[in-house]
């Protein structure tokens, strides 16, 4: 039995671990693996954005304000240890507002960006189609999305001189959320 993915941007997909809802003013980062995600000419391949990801699993991204250059460097090093043939790592810095823009023809928002933080990654979020679609329609949405994505950049360029403390901020907000939820639960038990 398949469960419908969480698509409600006004609620957290992971309320116990969430540092907060994804805001349209945020920047999200998607890791790009060279050569797995890139054509020989450097163009982004469509295959890394699977239809299954957009329809049900979610296309994983990191919320920049809740991660850091160090965290992503460690993440990339773990990838490299599993796949030594990887040459370089890049990120796509994408404004959430660009993903959430409604289609100019229909006025309907095609994609949602929802928080899906987990215990070790307060920055985790996913991009999904805003409603169920056939594979053919999902493929068209994916291809249209690829045309709007900004160019990929190196990690240093994505963070510049800022971004050292995003992970700490995310973990702190995550612990505060867990504490509040636990306190609320305990108070309800003791009523």
VOKOLDO-816621 format. One record per residue: x, y, z of N, C-alpha, C in turn. Coordinates in nm, 3 decimals, padded with zeros to 5 digits. Layout:
<sites>
+---------+---------+---------+---------+---------+---------+---------+---------+---------+
|     n.X |     n.Y |     n.Z |    ca.X |    ca.Y |    ca.Z |     c.X |     c.Y |     c.Z |
+---------+---------+---------+---------+---------+---------+---------+---------+---------+
|       X |       Y |       Z |       X |       Y |       Z |       X |       Y |       Z |
...
+---------+---------+---------+---------+---------+---------+---------+---------+---------+
</sites>
This chain:
<sites>
+---------+---------+---------+---------+---------+---------+---------+---------+---------+
|     n.X |     n.Y |     n.Z |    ca.X |    ca.Y |    ca.Z |     c.X |     c.Y |     c.Z |
+---------+---------+---------+---------+---------+---------+---------+---------+---------+
|  00.084 | -00.118 |  00.000 |  00.000 |  00.000 |  00.000 |  00.088 |  00.125 |  00.000 |
|  00.069 |  00.210 | -00.097 |  00.150 |  00.331 | -00.111 |  00.089 |  00.445 | -00.031 |
|  00.173 |  00.518 |  00.039 |  00.126 |  00.631 |  00.116 |  00.155 |  00.759 |  00.039 |
|  00.059 |  00.847 |  00.034 |  00.075 |  00.974 | -00.035 |  00.180 |  01.059 |  00.037 |
|  00.271 |  01.124 | -00.036 |  00.375 |  01.204 |  00.030 |  00.318 |  01.331 |  00.093 |
|  00.392 |  01.385 |  00.185 |  00.354 |  01.510 |  00.251 |  00.377 |  01.627 |  00.156 |
|  00.271 |  01.699 |  00.122 |  00.282 |  01.811 |  00.028 |  00.233 |  01.943 |  00.086 |
|  00.191 |  01.944 |  00.211 |  00.134 |  02.064 |  00.272 |  00.246 |  02.155 |  00.322 |
|  00.269 |  02.265 |  00.250 |  00.378 |  02.357 |  00.287 |  00.351 |  02.433 |  00.416 |
|  00.228 |  02.431 |  00.464 |  00.196 |  02.502 |  00.588 |  00.216 |  02.416 |  00.712 |
|  00.258 |  02.291 |  00.691 |  00.283 |  02.199 |  00.803 |  00.417 |  02.130 |  00.780 |
|  00.481 |  02.094 |  00.888 |  00.609 |  02.024 |  00.876 |  00.586 |  01.877 |  00.847 |
|  00.671 |  01.821 |  00.762 |  00.664 |  01.677 |  00.737 |  00.726 |  01.600 |  00.852 |
|  00.808 |  01.667 |  00.931 |  00.877 |  01.604 |  01.043 |  00.869 |  01.696 |  01.164 |
|  00.750 |  01.710 |  01.224 |  00.732 |  01.811 |  01.329 |  00.825 |  01.795 |  01.449 |
|  00.867 |  01.675 |  01.480 |  00.955 |  01.656 |  01.596 |  01.095 |  01.708 |  01.569 |
|  01.137 |  01.711 |  01.446 |  01.275 |  01.747 |  01.413 |  01.287 |  01.879 |  01.337 |
|  01.179 |  01.941 |  01.305 |  01.179 |  02.058 |  01.219 |  01.232 |  02.183 |  01.289 |
|  01.327 |  02.253 |  01.224 |  01.368 |  02.383 |  01.275 |  01.273 |  02.495 |  01.230 |
|  01.170 |  02.460 |  01.154 |  01.071 |  02.557 |  01.107 |  01.032 |  02.528 |  00.964 |
|  00.919 |  02.585 |  00.924 |  00.869 |  02.564 |  00.788 |  00.961 |  02.630 |  00.686 |
|  00.964 |  02.576 |  00.566 |  01.046 |  02.632 |  00.459 |  00.979 |  02.761 |  00.411 |
|  01.054 |  02.870 |  00.410 |  01.002 |  02.999 |  00.368 |  01.041 |  03.027 |  00.223 |
|  00.957 |  03.100 |  00.154 |  00.984 |  03.131 |  00.013 |  01.107 |  03.218 | -00.006 |
|  01.151 |  03.286 |  00.100 |  01.268 |  03.373 |  00.090 |  01.400 |  03.296 |  00.109 |
|  01.392 |  03.167 |  00.138 |  01.513 |  03.087 |  00.163 |  01.581 |  03.045 |  00.033 |
|  01.706 |  03.003 |  00.052 |  01.784 |  02.944 | -00.056 |  01.804 |  02.797 | -00.020 |
|  01.777 |  02.710 | -00.117 |  01.802 |  02.567 | -00.096 |  01.918 |  02.526 | -00.186 |
|  01.989 |  02.423 | -00.142 |  02.107 |  02.376 | -00.215 |  02.088 |  02.230 | -00.251 |
|  02.109 |  02.197 | -00.376 |  02.103 |  02.059 | -00.423 |  02.243 |  02.018 | -00.467 |
|  02.294 |  01.909 | -00.413 |  02.426 |  01.860 | -00.451 |  02.423 |  01.803 | -00.593 |
|  02.525 |  01.836 | -00.670 |  02.543 |  01.788 | -00.806 |  02.674 |  01.709 | -00.810 |
|  02.668 |  01.585 | -00.855 |  02.784 |  01.497 | -00.860 |  02.841 |  01.494 | -01.001 |
|  02.971 |  01.517 | -01.012 |  03.039 |  01.510 | -01.141 |  03.118 |  01.379 | -01.144 |
|  03.090 |  01.287 | -01.235 |  03.018 |  01.300 | -01.361 |  02.874 |  01.247 | -01.358 |
|  02.828 |  01.190 | -01.248 |  02.696 |  01.124 | -01.245 |  02.581 |  01.214 | -01.288 |
|  02.584 |  01.340 | -01.249 |  02.471 |  01.430 | -01.276 |  02.495 |  01.524 | -01.393 |
|  02.612 |  01.513 | -01.455 |  02.646 |  01.609 | -01.561 |  02.675 |  01.539 | -01.694 |
|  02.632 |  01.603 | -01.801 |  02.665 |  01.560 | -01.937 |  02.814 |  01.592 | -01.960 |
|  02.877 |  01.532 | -02.061 |  03.017 |  01.566 | -02.090 |  03.040 |  01.715 | -02.116 |
|  02.937 |  01.784 | -02.166 |  02.950 |  01.928 | -02.193 |  02.924 |  02.014 | -02.068 |
|  02.898 |  01.950 | -01.953 |  02.876 |  02.023 | -01.828 |  02.730 |  02.053 | -01.798 |
|  02.642 |  02.022 | -01.891 |  02.499 |  02.047 | -01.871 |  02.441 |  01.945 | -01.773 |
|  02.347 |  01.988 | -01.691 |  02.283 |  01.901 | -01.593 |  02.196 |  01.797 | -01.663 |
|  02.215 |  01.669 | -01.627 |  02.134 |  01.561 | -01.684 |  01.995 |  01.562 | -01.619 |
|  01.891 |  01.520 | -01.689 |  01.758 |  01.511 | -01.628 |  01.745 |  01.389 | -01.535 |
|  01.819 |  01.284 | -01.560 |  01.802 |  01.159 | -01.484 |  01.819 |  01.172 | -01.332 |
|  01.910 |  01.256 | -01.281 |  01.920 |  01.268 | -01.135 |  01.794 |  01.322 | -01.066 |
|  01.708 |  01.387 | -01.143 |  01.579 |  01.429 | -01.088 |  01.479 |  01.323 | -01.136 |
|  01.466 |  01.216 | -01.059 |  01.380 |  01.107 | -01.104 |  01.233 |  01.144 | -01.092 |
|  01.154 |  01.083 | -01.177 |  01.009 |  01.106 | -01.170 |  00.955 |  01.059 | -01.036 |
|  01.007 |  00.948 | -00.986 |  00.964 |  00.894 | -00.856 |  00.993 |  00.994 | -00.744 |
|  01.109 |  01.061 | -00.752 |  01.141 |  01.164 | -00.652 |  01.037 |  01.275 | -00.655 |
|  01.008 |  01.327 | -00.773 |  00.914 |  01.439 | -00.782 |  00.771 |  01.398 | -00.749 |
|  00.736 |  01.272 | -00.775 |  00.600 |  01.226 | -00.752 |  00.576 |  01.180 | -00.608 |
|  00.675 |  01.116 | -00.546 |  00.645 |  01.057 | -00.415 |  00.756 |  01.066 | -00.310 |
|  00.882 |  01.046 | -00.347 |  00.988 |  01.047 | -00.245 |  01.032 |  01.186 | -00.208 |
|  01.034 |  01.273 | -00.307 |  01.086 |  01.407 | -00.287 |  01.229 |  01.416 | -00.339 |
|  01.260 |  01.524 | -00.405 |  01.395 |  01.552 | -00.455 |  01.468 |  01.624 | -00.343 |
|  01.564 |  01.559 | -00.282 |  01.631 |  01.609 | -00.162 |  01.714 |  01.733 | -00.186 |
|  01.699 |  01.828 | -00.094 |  01.777 |  01.951 | -00.094 |  01.813 |  01.985 |  00.051 |
|  01.906 |  02.078 |  00.066 |  01.942 |  02.129 |  00.198 |  01.906 |  02.276 |  00.207 |
|  01.846 |  02.313 |  00.318 |  01.814 |  02.452 |  00.343 |  01.943 |  02.522 |  00.386 |
|  01.987 |  02.619 |  00.308 |  02.116 |  02.682 |  00.332 |  02.126 |  02.740 |  00.473 |
|  02.019 |  02.800 |  00.521 |  02.029 |  02.865 |  00.652 |  02.041 |  02.765 |  00.768 |
|  02.020 |  02.636 |  00.741 |  02.032 |  02.535 |  00.847 |  02.141 |  02.431 |  00.819 |
|  02.228 |  02.463 |  00.724 |  02.345 |  02.378 |  00.701 |  02.467 |  02.467 |  00.699 |
|  02.580 |  02.411 |  00.666 |  02.702 |  02.490 |  00.663 |  02.797 |  02.432 |  00.558 |
|  02.897 |  02.511 |  00.525 |  02.999 |  02.466 |  00.432 |  03.064 |  02.338 |  00.485 |
|  03.092 |  02.334 |  00.613 |  03.154 |  02.215 |  00.674 |  03.064 |  02.092 |  00.663 |
|  02.936 |  02.107 |  00.694 |  02.844 |  01.993 |  00.688 |  02.834 |  01.936 |  00.547 |
|  02.823 |  02.024 |  00.449 |  02.813 |  01.975 |  00.311 |  02.946 |  01.917 |  00.263 |
|  03.056 |  01.972 |  00.308 |  03.187 |  01.914 |  00.274 |  03.198 |  01.772 |  00.330 |
|  03.154 |  01.752 |  00.454 |  03.155 |  01.618 |  00.514 |  03.061 |  01.523 |  00.439 |
|  02.944 |  01.571 |  00.402 |  02.849 |  01.492 |  00.324 |  02.911 |  01.449 |  00.191 |
|  02.977 |  01.541 |  00.124 |  03.041 |  01.511 | -00.004 |  03.156 |  01.412 |  00.015 |
|  03.230 |  01.423 |  00.124 |  03.340 |  01.329 |  00.151 |  03.285 |  01.187 |  00.172 |
|  03.170 |  01.175 |  00.237 |  03.109 |  01.042 |  00.255 |  03.068 |  00.984 |  00.119 |
|  03.012 |  01.068 |  00.032 |  02.978 |  01.023 | -00.103 |  03.103 |  00.975 | -00.175 |
|  03.209 |  01.052 | -00.167 |  03.334 |  01.019 | -00.237 |  03.391 |  00.887 | -00.187 |
|  03.379 |  00.858 | -00.057 |  03.431 |  00.732 | -00.004 |  03.351 |  00.612 | -00.056 |
|  03.222 |  00.632 | -00.084 |  03.139 |  00.524 | -00.139 |  03.154 |  00.512 | -00.290 |
|  03.182 |  00.624 | -00.356 |  03.193 |  00.626 | -00.503 |  03.321 |  00.700 | -00.541 |
|  03.435 |  00.630 | -00.537 |  03.563 |  00.696 | -00.564 |  03.576 |  00.757 | -00.705 |
|  03.491 |  00.713 | -00.799 |  03.499 |  00.765 | -00.935 |  03.442 |  00.907 | -00.949 |
|  03.380 |  00.960 | -00.844 |  03.330 |  01.097 | -00.850 |  03.448 |  01.194 | -00.855 |
|  03.436 |  01.293 | -00.943 |  03.547 |  01.388 | -00.960 |  03.530 |  01.513 | -00.875 |
|  03.411 |  01.572 | -00.881 |  03.387 |  01.699 | -00.811 |  03.244 |  01.703 | -00.762 |
|  03.220 |  01.794 | -00.670 |  03.087 |  01.818 | -00.616 |  03.055 |  01.966 | -00.634 |
|  02.931 |  01.989 | -00.674 |  02.882 |  02.125 | -00.690 |  02.747 |  02.133 | -00.618 |
|  02.691 |  02.252 | -00.614 |  02.555 |  02.268 | -00.563 |  02.477 |  02.361 | -00.655 |
|  02.348 |  02.336 | -00.661 |  02.256 |  02.426 | -00.729 |  02.195 |  02.516 | -00.621 |
|  02.226 |  02.645 | -00.620 |  02.164 |  02.735 | -00.522 |  02.031 |  02.787 | -00.578 |
|  01.921 |  02.738 | -00.524 |  01.789 |  02.767 | -00.581 |  01.703 |  02.845 | -00.482 |
|  01.655 |  02.963 | -00.519 |  01.560 |  03.034 | -00.433 |  01.428 |  02.956 | -00.426 |
|  01.380 |  02.933 | -00.306 |  01.255 |  02.858 | -00.287 |  01.140 |  02.926 | -00.361 |
|  01.138 |  03.058 | -00.358 |  01.032 |  03.132 | -00.426 |  01.024 |  03.101 | -00.575 |
|  01.139 |  03.072 | -00.637 |  01.139 |  03.036 | -00.779 |  01.072 |  02.901 | -00.803 |
|  01.092 |  02.808 | -00.712 |  01.031 |  02.674 | -00.724 |  00.880 |  02.684 | -00.702 |
|  00.839 |  02.771 | -00.612 |  00.697 |  02.783 | -00.575 |  00.616 |  02.873 | -00.668 |
|  00.679 |  02.935 | -00.764 |  00.605 |  03.026 | -00.854 |  00.494 |  02.952 | -00.924 |
|  00.375 |  03.011 | -00.930 |  00.266 |  02.947 | -01.004 |  00.293 |  02.951 | -01.154 |
|  00.240 |  02.853 | -01.223 |  00.251 |  02.847 | -01.368 |  00.179 |  02.970 | -01.425 |
|  00.244 |  03.046 | -01.514 |  00.180 |  03.167 | -01.567 |  00.053 |  03.140 | -01.648 |
|  00.045 |  03.021 | -01.705 | -00.073 |  02.988 | -01.786 | -00.192 |  02.945 | -01.700 |
| -00.165 |  02.865 | -01.597 | -00.275 |  02.809 | -01.517 | -00.295 |  02.879 | -01.384 |
| -00.190 |  02.948 | -01.335 | -00.197 |  03.010 | -01.203 | -00.181 |  02.910 | -01.089 |
| -00.152 |  02.784 | -01.123 | -00.138 |  02.677 | -01.023 |  00.010 |  02.657 | -00.992 |
|  00.040 |  02.639 | -00.866 |  00.177 |  02.611 | -00.823 |  00.210 |  02.466 | -00.860 |
|  00.313 |  02.445 | -00.940 |  00.348 |  02.311 | -00.987 |  00.427 |  02.230 | -00.885 |
|  00.513 |  02.298 | -00.806 |  00.599 |  02.229 | -00.711 |  00.582 |  02.286 | -00.571 |
|  00.604 |  02.200 | -00.472 |  00.608 |  02.242 | -00.333 |  00.747 |  02.212 | -00.278 |
|  00.785 |  02.288 | -00.178 |  00.911 |  02.264 | -00.106 |  00.872 |  02.248 |  00.040 |
|  00.891 |  02.127 |  00.092 |  00.850 |  02.100 |  00.230 |  00.969 |  02.057 |  00.316 |
|  00.962 |  02.099 |  00.440 |  01.060 |  02.060 |  00.539 |  01.050 |  01.910 |  00.561 |
|  01.163 |  01.841 |  00.563 |  01.163 |  01.699 |  00.596 |  01.287 |  01.668 |  00.680 |
|  01.309 |  01.755 |  00.779 |  01.425 |  01.741 |  00.867 |  01.426 |  01.604 |  00.932 |
|  01.545 |  01.557 |  00.962 |  01.557 |  01.434 |  01.039 |  01.657 |  01.458 |  01.150 |
|  01.676 |  01.359 |  01.233 |  01.756 |  01.376 |  01.354 |  01.894 |  01.435 |  01.328 |
|  01.962 |  01.391 |  01.225 |  02.098 |  01.437 |  01.199 |  02.106 |  01.548 |  01.095 |
|  01.993 |  01.582 |  01.036 |  01.995 |  01.683 |  00.931 |  01.876 |  01.778 |  00.943 |
|  01.890 |  01.883 |  01.024 |  01.781 |  01.979 |  01.036 |  01.757 |  02.056 |  00.907 |
|  01.854 |  02.054 |  00.815 |  01.843 |  02.130 |  00.691 |  01.768 |  02.055 |  00.580 |
|  01.736 |  01.929 |  00.600 |  01.679 |  01.849 |  00.491 |  01.539 |  01.897 |  00.454 |
|  01.518 |  01.911 |  00.325 |  01.387 |  01.946 |  00.269 |  01.373 |  01.870 |  00.137 |
|  01.253 |  01.868 |  00.083 |  01.230 |  01.801 | -00.045 |  01.142 |  01.885 | -00.136 |
|  01.163 |  01.865 | -00.265 |  01.079 |  01.926 | -00.368 |  00.993 |  01.816 | -00.426 |
|  00.864 |  01.842 | -00.435 |  00.767 |  01.747 | -00.490 |  00.673 |  01.819 | -00.585 |
|  00.615 |  01.745 | -00.676 |  00.505 |  01.800 | -00.754 |  00.392 |  01.834 | -00.658 |
|  00.322 |  01.942 | -00.682 |  00.219 |  01.987 | -00.587 |  00.095 |  01.897 | -00.585 |
|  00.082 |  01.813 | -00.686 | -00.032 |  01.720 | -00.692 |  00.010 |  01.598 | -00.774 |
| -00.058 |  01.486 | -00.756 | -00.022 |  01.365 | -00.833 | -00.031 |  01.391 | -00.984 |
|  00.061 |  01.330 | -01.058 |  00.067 |  01.346 | -01.204 |  00.100 |  01.212 | -01.268 |
|  00.062 |  01.197 | -01.393 |  00.105 |  01.079 | -01.470 |  00.255 |  01.092 | -01.495 |
|  00.318 |  00.983 | -01.535 |  00.461 |  00.988 | -01.565 |  00.492 |  01.087 | -01.678 |
|  00.408 |  01.090 | -01.779 |  00.430 |  01.181 | -01.892 |  00.422 |  01.327 | -01.845 |
|  00.324 |  01.359 | -01.764 |  00.310 |  01.496 | -01.714 |  00.426 |  01.529 | -01.620 |
|  00.463 |  01.435 | -01.534 |  00.575 |  01.457 | -01.441 |  00.704 |  01.482 | -01.519 |
|  00.724 |  01.410 | -01.627 |  00.843 |  01.429 | -01.711 |  00.846 |  01.570 | -01.769 |
|  00.731 |  01.618 | -01.815 |  00.724 |  01.754 | -01.869 |  00.755 |  01.857 | -01.760 |
|  00.696 |  01.839 | -01.641 |  00.723 |  01.931 | -01.530 |  00.873 |  01.930 | -01.495 |
|  00.933 |  01.810 | -01.492 |  01.075 |  01.799 | -01.461 |  01.159 |  01.873 | -01.566 |
|  01.128 |  01.851 | -01.692 |  01.204 |  01.916 | -01.799 |  01.190 |  02.068 | -01.793 |
|  01.069 |  02.115 | -01.761 |  01.048 |  02.260 | -01.745 |  01.126 |  02.313 | -01.625 |
|  01.129 |  02.236 | -01.516 |  01.204 |  02.275 | -01.397 |  01.353 |  02.287 | -01.429 |
|  01.406 |  02.190 | -01.503 |  01.548 |  02.193 | -01.538 |  01.586 |  02.321 | -01.612 |
|  01.495 |  02.371 | -01.695 |  01.523 |  02.494 | -01.771 |  01.532 |  02.616 | -01.681 |
|  01.468 |  02.611 | -01.564 |  01.465 |  02.729 | -01.477 |  01.571 |  02.727 | -01.367 |
|  01.639 |  02.613 | -01.350 |  01.738 |  02.604 | -01.242 |  01.859 |  02.692 | -01.273 |
|  01.913 |  02.755 | -01.170 |  02.033 |  02.837 | -01.192 |  02.154 |  02.747 | -01.218 |
|  02.264 |  02.805 | -01.264 |  02.384 |  02.724 | -01.287 |  02.438 |  02.669 | -01.154 |
|  02.500 |  02.553 | -01.162 |  02.561 |  02.497 | -01.042 |  02.692 |  02.571 | -01.014 |
|  02.729 |  02.572 | -00.886 |  02.850 |  02.643 | -00.842 |  02.925 |  02.555 | -00.742 |
|  03.047 |  02.592 | -00.713 |  03.124 |  02.523 | -00.610 |  03.071 |  02.561 | -00.472 |
|  03.100 |  02.477 | -00.373 |  03.052 |  02.504 | -00.236 |  03.100 |  02.638 | -00.185 |
|  03.227 |  02.669 | -00.207 |  03.281 |  02.796 | -00.159 |  03.206 |  02.914 | -00.216 |
|  03.169 |  02.905 | -00.342 |  03.094 |  03.013 | -00.407 |  02.952 |  03.022 | -00.351 |
|  02.892 |  02.909 | -00.317 |  02.755 |  02.909 | -00.264 |  02.749 |  02.972 | -00.126 |
|  02.854 |  02.953 | -00.047 |  02.853 |  03.005 |  00.089 |  02.926 |  03.136 |  00.104 |
|  03.026 |  03.162 |  00.022 |  03.104 |  03.284 |  00.035 |  03.169 |  03.287 |  00.173 |
|  03.172 |  03.404 |  00.234 |  03.233 |  03.415 |  00.366 |  03.135 |  03.384 |  00.478 |
|  03.008 |  03.369 |  00.445 |  02.905 |  03.340 |  00.546 |  02.876 |  03.190 |  00.547 |
|  02.792 |  03.147 |  00.636 |  02.745 |  03.010 |  00.635 |  02.821 |  02.915 |  00.724 |
|  02.893 |  02.968 |  00.820 |  02.968 |  02.881 |  00.910 |  02.880 |  02.819 |  01.018 |
|  02.772 |  02.888 |  01.052 |  02.695 |  02.847 |  01.169 |  02.554 |  02.798 |  01.139 |
|  02.522 |  02.779 |  01.013 |  02.386 |  02.735 |  00.977 |  02.347 |  02.604 |  01.041 |
|  02.438 |  02.508 |  01.043 |  02.408 |  02.377 |  01.102 |  02.381 |  02.391 |  01.251 |
|  02.461 |  02.472 |  01.319 |  02.440 |  02.493 |  01.463 |  02.306 |  02.559 |  01.488 |
|  02.270 |  02.656 |  01.407 |  02.140 |  02.722 |  01.419 |  02.029 |  02.619 |  01.398 |
|  02.043 |  02.536 |  01.295 |  01.943 |  02.433 |  01.267 |  01.929 |  02.334 |  01.380 |
|  02.041 |  02.286 |  01.434 |  02.037 |  02.190 |  01.544 |  01.976 |  02.253 |  01.670 |
|  02.010 |  02.379 |  01.697 |  01.954 |  02.449 |  01.813 |  01.803 |  02.461 |  01.800 |
|  01.757 |  02.503 |  01.683 |  01.612 |  02.514 |  01.662 |  01.545 |  02.378 |  01.668 |
|  01.615 |  02.275 |  01.618 |  01.561 |  02.139 |  01.623 |  01.547 |  02.093 |  01.769 |
|  01.647 |  02.115 |  01.851 |  01.640 |  02.077 |  01.992 |  01.529 |  02.153 |  02.064 |
|  01.512 |  02.281 |  02.030 |  01.404 |  02.359 |  02.091 |  01.268 |  02.300 |  02.054 |
|  01.253 |  02.258 |  01.930 |  01.127 |  02.196 |  01.885 |  01.102 |  02.066 |  01.959 |
|  01.204 |  01.984 |  01.972 |  01.191 |  01.856 |  02.044 |  01.157 |  01.882 |  02.190 |
|  01.222 |  01.979 |  02.252 |  01.196 |  02.012 |  02.392 |  01.052 |  02.057 |  02.411 |
|  01.005 |  02.149 |  02.326 |  00.867 |  02.198 |  02.336 |  00.766 |  02.086 |  02.318 |
|  00.790 |  02.000 |  02.219 |  00.697 |  01.889 |  02.194 |  00.697 |  01.792 |  02.312 |
|  00.813 |  01.763 |  02.368 |  00.822 |  01.673 |  02.483 |  00.753 |  01.732 |  02.604 |
|  00.775 |  01.861 |  02.628 |  00.712 |  01.929 |  02.741 |  00.561 |  01.929 |  02.725 |
|  00.514 |  01.959 |  02.606 |  00.370 |  01.957 |  02.578 |  00.311 |  01.817 |  02.605 |
|  00.382 |  01.715 |  02.559 |  00.339 |  01.577 |  02.578 |  00.333 |  01.542 |  02.727 |
|  00.437 |  01.579 |  02.801 |  00.442 |  01.550 |  02.945 |  00.330 |  01.620 |  03.023 |
|  00.304 |  01.745 |  02.985 |  00.197 |  01.820 |  03.050 |  00.061 |  01.757 |  03.023 |
|  00.041 |  01.706 |  02.903 | -00.086 |  01.640 |  02.871 | -00.104 |  01.511 |  02.950 |
|  00.005 |  01.439 |  02.968 |  00.000 |  01.312 |  03.046 | -00.035 |  01.340 |  03.191 |
|  00.017 |  01.449 |  03.245 | -00.002 |  01.481 |  03.387 | -00.133 |  01.553 |  03.416 |
| -00.214 |  01.578 |  03.316 | -00.344 |  01.645 |  03.340 | -00.442 |  01.553 |  03.407 |
+---------+---------+---------+---------+---------+---------+---------+---------+---------+
</sites>
